[in-house]
Amino acid sequence: MGDSQYSFSLTTFSPSGKLVQIEHALTAVGSGQTSLGIKAANGVVIATEKKLPSILVDETSVQKIQSLTPNIGVVYSGMGPDFRVLVRKSRKQAQQYYRLYKETIPVTQLVRETAAVMQEFTQSGGVRPFGVSLLIAGYDDNGPQLYQVDPSGSYFSWKASAMGKNVSNAKTFLEKRYTEDMELDDAIHTAILTLKEGFEGQISANNIEIGVIRADREFKVLTPAEIKDFLEEVE
Amino acid sequence: MLGHKPSLPLPPHRTPRSAVSANLATPAMSIFEYNGSAVVAMVGKNCFAIASDRRLGVQLQTVATDFQRVFKIHGKLYLGLSGLATDAQTLYQRLVFKHKLYQLREERDMKPETFASLVSALLYEKRFGPYFCQPIIAGLGEDNEPFICTMDCIGAKELAKDFVVSGTASESLYGACESMYKPNMEPEELFETISQALLSSVDRDCLSGWGGYVLVVTPTEVQERVLKGRMD
């Protein structure tokens, strides 16, 4: 309650030790569309709902899952425009790394640098934190990896995670369904089922997006036709 | 190669003069020849060798006979720097700094190819006011595959499968290595070959010499040896 008096400046701590703007940013994330990621033994899958505000919107023009490098992809929950800015910055950082070392950036390093950018916006004057949480999926020499990055700039490695509106149900579902030695195709089925759990309306190939990276280290966003095949297998 | 400045032939016989008058009487020398140096690296069977001379001079005067030109970056990666000694030292310090931070961030050692790219990028940053050095990078890669490369003073990489040379004695070194080198030499034979190539080349160059320093690196051990050649 007394915290609201301290929410005018992002860079001021409240007496309870919180940065209120970050809490609000997390609320923005929590009311965003559900997204999730699952790390399998031989790859990673990330997925999200793609609910458009009207049937008149051209769904092919909206791409919520993006690649940061050929072997790293990202999905978000929260504010789309903030996501686009972060994607742009991360891509640039990945390329700067390559220019210096002529080596593709390891997933952990890219996550670390992206998180550092997000943290900067919690400690600078005149800016606000990013209203997105990211799920970064990649495959490099250390195998398949899945990281979540929050508006505060903290990051965590997950075996499976969810964010957004339906987060608690989705996480419970994932906890039950996840196994260590899951194959990627099983993981994709599980991802679809998890999305279905909290889905309002009829799930179809045009209102979800799925991104996959396998041992070939190429991040791909599945086409609606491919999603349709997986949906049929699930039913 | 870009960094190779035309060198003025020095008069064969020089009567010793004091350092003060030497500056007035000596013809203009290339900055790469101010200190004098010779560095060479060779690839063997699952091993590599890197060697350098030990003279540090100020034009014609010898100032040190134990100068270090080959530096360790990590257990399986070594850097040799010929050219201006101050730039060699500074460049080495900057690279070690970058590598230590890399080790802390990425929790692993740098691969030789990656390190070579880093050196190249660092040198090109100073494109219009360069470090007057010619680096030689030698290391064992992921599966202990030997890797050597050299570059000019602004970072143009040159990979080689057999040997790389640099320094004021480079022309003699090219000749000596070309005739003495053969592929897939064992560490002992590689040591002999690189030592002979180095010593015979620096004997033909008045600015390098005063012995040699040879490092032979295999996946399991590193052998350092100091050579005694013509001490002049």
Interface residues (C-beta under 8 A of the other chain):
Chain A: R99 L100 Y101 K102 E103 P106 T108 Q109 R112
Chain B: R105 E106 K111 E113 T114 S117 L118 A121
